[in-house]
Amino acid sequence: MDARHSRVPLDRFFSGMAEYTFQTRLGVVDPPMVEYIAELLTRFVHCDSVYKVRNLTGNRLYEVAEMFVEAQARHGEQRREAHRHIGDFTLFWAGFYPEALAKKTGKARFDCFVDYCRQGKRAYHIASTLGPDDRTAENELFERLSQEFDMCVYGLNELRREWEHGDPPAEGAGPIIVT
């Protein structure tokens, strides 16, 4: 079975949850931003995507401070991608799993000095300035994510709350994920 085909129900689930949470509950009508957030959640189902930034020796980077140093060492599209990933990473953890931040920013970690929201805003802003002119819509989206980062964090937190405590499935409804 095609890996993309198996993700379709998951894509629809996160798209529906994001649309409902952001548009209906929060009144945020920004389809590209809502779609981006749904895609981020779908991508981050896999740990490989959450921790995709690697250093020069190929080791995965688990901390924002290390990712930022690596991003600054890169050039062109690789630098933009690394900063975009930092924005995604910080948005995901601050919005969807904020309780994990205490562990991620513990005393024995570099990230104990990192403000995830501040660094996420900064990373998306940097990514918005590094894109080529033919990606104006994407550059504008990254800038909106930077400016609306706190609202997106709140929205992801609400999305998770809705997911965990939402209405039970309708009688006769099939599973969300079909294998």
C-alpha positions as a printed NumPy array, in Angstrom:
array([[  0.   ,   0.   ,   0.   ],
       [  1.228,   3.503,  -0.847],
       [  2.444,   5.342,   2.312],
       [  0.682,   8.519,   1.182],
       [ -2.607,   6.648,   0.69 ],
       [ -2.446,   5.235,   4.226],
       [ -2.107,   8.771,   5.624],
       [ -5.226,  10.132,   3.904],
       [ -7.59 ,   9.435,   6.843],
       [ -5.065,  10.964,   9.229],
       [ -4.716,  14.015,   6.97 ],
       [ -8.49 ,  14.424,   6.932],
       [ -8.702,  13.973,  10.699],
       [ -6.129,  16.682,  11.436],
       [ -7.557,  18.971,   8.729],
       [-11.033,  18.67 ,  10.197],
       [ -9.798,  19.185,  13.754],
       [ -7.721,  22.208,  12.749],
       [-10.544,  23.784,  10.738],
       [-13.051,  23.248,  13.532],
       [-10.735,  24.54 ,  16.262],
       [ -9.243,  27.532,  14.468],
       [-12.156,  28.645,  12.299],
       [-15.217,  27.683,  14.314],
       [-14.032,  27.956,  17.892],
       [-11.372,  30.685,  17.607],
       [-12.688,  32.616,  14.59 ],
       [ -9.359,  32.426,  12.751],
       [-10.179,  32.324,   9.059],
       [ -6.785,  31.823,   7.443],
       [ -7.072,  28.643,   5.341],
       [ -3.357,  28.451,   4.407],
       [ -2.321,  28.76 ,   8.075],
       [ -4.903,  26.232,   9.259],
       [ -3.894,  23.814,   6.492],
       [ -0.217,  24.254,   7.412],
       [ -0.943,  23.431,  11.053],
       [ -2.895,  20.316,  10.043],
       [ -0.017,  19.227,   7.797],
       [  2.461,  19.859,  10.625],
       [  0.477,  17.538,  12.905],
       [  0.331,  14.869,  10.206],
       [  4.085,  15.142,   9.569],
       [  4.926,  15.029,  13.268],
       [  3.105,  11.737,  13.795],
       [  6.488,  10.236,  12.864],
       [  9.403,  10.861,  15.256],
       [ 11.747,  11.02 ,  12.27 ],
       [  9.97 ,  14.204,  11.208],
       [  9.983,  15.743,  14.684],
       [ 13.732,  15.256,  14.987],
       [ 14.754,  15.599,  11.349],
       [ 17.501,  18.229,  11.791],
       [ 20.896,  16.567,  11.981],
       [ 24.383,  17.893,  12.605],
       [ 27.343,  17.435,  10.251],
       [ 28.11 ,  13.992,  11.651],
       [ 24.528,  12.852,  10.996],
       [ 23.342,  12.8  ,  14.603],
       [ 19.785,  13.945,  15.278],
       [ 19.42 ,  17.176,  17.183],
       [ 16.887,  17.126,  20.005],
       [ 17.248,  20.65 ,  21.335],
       [ 16.297,  24.   ,  19.822],
       [ 19.612,  25.579,  20.828],
       [ 21.534,  22.95 ,  18.855],
       [ 19.143,  23.219,  15.898],
       [ 19.621,  26.98 ,  15.785],
       [ 23.419,  26.65 ,  15.698],
       [ 23.079,  24.102,  12.877],
       [ 20.631,  26.334,  10.983],
       [ 23.021,  29.27 ,  11.141],
       [ 25.801,  27.112,   9.669],
       [ 23.693,  26.247,   6.629],
       [ 23.099,  28.251,   3.467],
       [ 20.239,  28.842,   1.058],
       [ 17.298,  26.447,   1.065],
       [ 18.867,  24.244,   3.761],
       [ 19.066,  27.209,   6.12 ],
       [ 15.462,  28.176,   5.395],
       [ 14.312,  24.568,   5.969],
       [ 16.176,  24.358,   9.283],
       [ 14.592,  27.597,  10.544],
       [ 11.161,  26.48 ,   9.347],
       [ 11.661,  23.234,  11.226],
       [ 12.62 ,  25.1  ,  14.404],
       [  9.391,  27.081,  14.088],
       [  7.409,  23.866,  13.564],
       [  9.205,  22.074,  16.412],
       [  8.637,  24.853,  18.933],
       [  5.025,  25.365,  17.844],
       [  4.315,  21.649,  18.181],
       [  5.813,  21.289,  21.66 ],
       [  4.528,  24.589,  23.055],
       [  1.047,  24.123,  21.607],
       [  0.347,  20.415,  21.506],
       [  2.493,  19.073,  24.367],
       [  3.301,  22.001,  26.672],
       [  3.622,  19.654,  29.655],
       [  6.678,  18.114,  27.961],
       [  8.542,  21.439,  27.91 ],
       [  9.588,  21.102,  31.555],
       [ 11.385,  17.889,  30.64 ],
       [ 12.786,  19.313,  27.393],
       [ 14.131,  22.412,  29.16 ],
       [ 15.465,  20.7  ,  32.29 ],
       [ 18.63 ,  21.826,  34.07 ],
       [ 20.95 ,  19.418,  32.254],
       [ 19.881,  20.573,  28.791],
       [ 20.891,  23.425,  26.523],
       [ 17.228,  24.314,  26.103],
       [ 16.942,  25.333,  29.752],
       [ 17.824,  28.811,  28.442],
       [ 15.406,  28.721,  25.493],
       [ 11.997,  30.388,  25.376],
       [ 10.226,  28.138,  22.889],
       [  7.651,  30.736,  21.848],
       [ 10.216,  33.456,  21.319],
       [ 12.495,  31.148,  19.33 ],
       [  9.572,  29.829,  17.272],
       [  8.537,  33.363,  16.297],
       [ 12.137,  34.182,  15.441],
       [ 12.65 ,  31.015,  13.389],
       [  9.506,  31.505,  11.298],
       [ 10.474,  35.147,  10.702],
       [ 13.953,  34.139,   9.533],
       [ 12.458,  31.432,   7.266],
       [ 10.129,  34.06 ,   5.764],
       [ 13.097,  36.218,   4.763],
       [ 15.152,  33.44 ,   3.177],
       [ 12.694,  32.21 ,   0.577],
       [ 13.063,  32.909,  -3.123],
       [ 10.741,  35.438,  -4.758],
       [  8.741,  32.696,  -6.481],
       [  7.549,  31.517,  -3.046],
       [  5.918,  34.746,  -1.926],
       [  2.793,  33.029,  -0.544],
       [  4.922,  30.659,   1.542],
       [  7.093,  33.556,   2.771],
       [  3.961,  35.45 ,   3.807],
       [  2.624,  32.359,   5.593],
       [  5.836,  31.993,   7.606],
       [  5.661,  35.669,   8.551],
       [  2.023,  35.243,   9.701],
       [  3.058,  32.178,  11.717],
       [  5.734,  34.337,  13.332],
       [  3.316,  37.166,  14.12 ],
       [  0.476,  34.857,  15.23 ],
       [  2.646,  32.281,  16.997],
       [  1.008,  32.73 ,  20.42 ],
       [ -2.456,  32.366,  18.911],
       [ -1.323,  29.217,  17.081],
       [  0.047,  27.794,  20.344],
       [ -3.299,  28.465,  21.992],
       [ -5.145,  26.974,  19.023],
       [ -3.062,  23.787,  19.108],
       [ -3.714,  23.478,  22.82 ],
       [ -7.454,  23.82 ,  22.154],
       [ -7.234,  21.332,  19.297],
       [ -5.644,  18.785,  21.613],
       [ -8.247,  19.465,  24.304],
       [-11.021,  18.976,  21.729],
       [ -9.391,  15.791,  20.489],
       [ -9.09 ,  14.364,  24.002],
       [-12.465,  15.511,  25.332],
       [-14.586,  15.941,  22.218],
       [-17.874,  14.288,  21.483],
       [-17.791,  10.508,  21.16 ],
       [-17.973,   9.196,  17.577],
       [-21.421,   8.893,  16.069],
       [-23.03 ,   5.486,  16.256],
       [-21.978,   3.37 ,  13.325],
       [-19.   ,   5.628,  12.515],
       [-15.955,   3.711,  11.368],
       [-12.461,   4.106,  12.747],
       [-10.598,   7.314,  12.012],
       [ -7.512,   5.449,  10.839],
       [ -8.043,   2.513,   8.526],
       [ -5.21 ,   0.05 ,   8.084]])
